[in-house]
Amino acid sequence: MIVAAFVLLLGACGGTATETTDTGAPDAANDQSQQDSTGTSGTTDDTTTTTSGSAVDAGDDGELTLADFIPGAVQFDENTDWRAQEMEVQQQVAECMAAEGFEYIPFVPSDVGGGFVGDAFDEEEYVKTYGFGVSTWVLQDQAFQEGEGEDPYASDPNQEIVNAMDEVEQEEYYRVLYGGEPDIITNTPQEELDAMTEDELNQFYNDAYSNWQSDGCQNTASEDVYGGGGAQEEFWQEFGQDFEDVMTRVESDPRMVDAQTGWSACMADHGYDYASQQDMYAYFYGDENGPGEFQQRVDAVVTWPEPVFDEGGGSVVEGEGSSSSGVATTIGAVDVGGGDGSYAGPEYDMEELQPLIDEEIGVATADYECSQPLRDLQENIYTEYQQIFIDENLDRLVAFRDANG
């Protein structure tokens, strides 16, 4: 919840730096009045002044957001041109690849800026069809594999470039594009990996990738355009605890408490018992303690077939798999080791999976209806507390911006 709020604040329009907002929360009002009396910050029409006398330009609209203090961070709203943003990423990828001796043609797939994203109708259609995407991803995958949906990468000109390479060239191409593996994986002898149990191997890879960051052209360009790169991570390291304290105050704001109570009552009217949205998300997605109960139920039904290798080293997956009740369903094409990238999909019993799908879509549809009054309120309150956070930490934020600029 805290990280999600952090992202929301970066994307929100932000509170103004020229006026004090009544949050409706006593502690918020006291915080603001204390700042005014102690001189933590002063404002003019388009600037905010720190105690050290430094003026912070609030822009033409007189507004400051956290993104103003994180070099490279980008704010997004309903007017964001996602295709233009992605094309900027692609152009940087092309320059990066060229510097490494590879040709890369900037390409934006057809599903960027379209599909089930955008206006409210699209979102409602999505949740009524796919819920939260926990158990229903197999339906989306099946539709794609059976050709019901357009392949957004079908016209990618880079595929022709890759197809003309030999296997060694392709491996190096993808290493430069997406980055290599973590050093611990590269440096661990194969015999050590072979000696590990399945649980040990899973833990090894989880640990290896937990704090790893790809140095590939794609990741570097995406960070530069979208995420503020390392500055955002540095921001979280320095301000994370303070920010969590503010978000705790957000969740305890009387308006938020009332709204969550209303959401819970609405969900109960639909037959679902959740004290809060956070509890609902923990049930479906999980939390810091591991996968949610619903995810575990899905994992028990949807399994992946063990590959069988042919003489040439390619994997061969039989067209029929088996599930716990013996009713077999395998999604996807069979990879016979021809190097064509064909896909071997999961196995599941639809009679076992369908109740989970029905449950998920039912909850997601009810949540969509019940959360409508909560959404605008959440954004407004987060924005108010963002302003409080900026006012309380202005000197530190300016120093951080200057040090990371």
Sequence and secondary structure as in RCSB ss.txt:
>XXXX:A:sequence
MIVAAFVLLLGACGGTATETTDTGAPDAANDQSQQDSTGTSGTTDDTTTTTSGSAVDAGDDGELTLADFIPGAVQ
FDENTDWRAQEMEVQQQVAECMAAEGFEYIPFVPSDVGGGFVGDAFDEEEYVKTYGFGVSTWVLQDQAFQEGEGE
DPYASDPNQEIVNAMDEVEQEEYYRVLYGGEPDIITNTPQEELDAMTEDELNQFYNDAYSNWQSDGCQNTASEDV
YGGGGAQEEFWQEFGQDFEDVMTRVESDPRMVDAQTGWSACMADHGYDYASQQDMYAYFYGDENGPGEFQQRVDA
VVTWPEPVFDEGGGSVVEGEGSSSSGVATTIGAVDVGGGDGSYAGPEYDMEELQPLIDEEIGVATADYECSQPLR
DLQENIYTEYQQIFIDENLDRLVAFRDANG
>XXXX:A:secstr
 HHHHHHHHHHS   BSSS    S HHHHHHHHHHHHHTS EE SSEEE TTS EEE TTTTB  GGGGSTTB  
  TT  HHHHHHHHHHHHHHHHHHTT        TTTT SS SSHHHHHHHHHHHTTSSSTHHHHHHHHHTTSS 
 TTTT THHHHHHTS HHHHHHHHHHHH    HHHHHS HHHHHTS HHHHHHHHHHHHHT    SHHHHHHHHH
HB THHHHHHHHHHHHHHHHHHHHHHHSHHHHHHHHHHHHHHHHTT   SSHHHHHHHHT BTTBS HHHHHHHH
H B    EE TTS EE  S    TTS   B S    SSSS      B  HHHHHHHHHHHHHHHHHHHHHTHHHH
HHHHHHHHHHHHHHHHHTHHHHHHHHHHH 
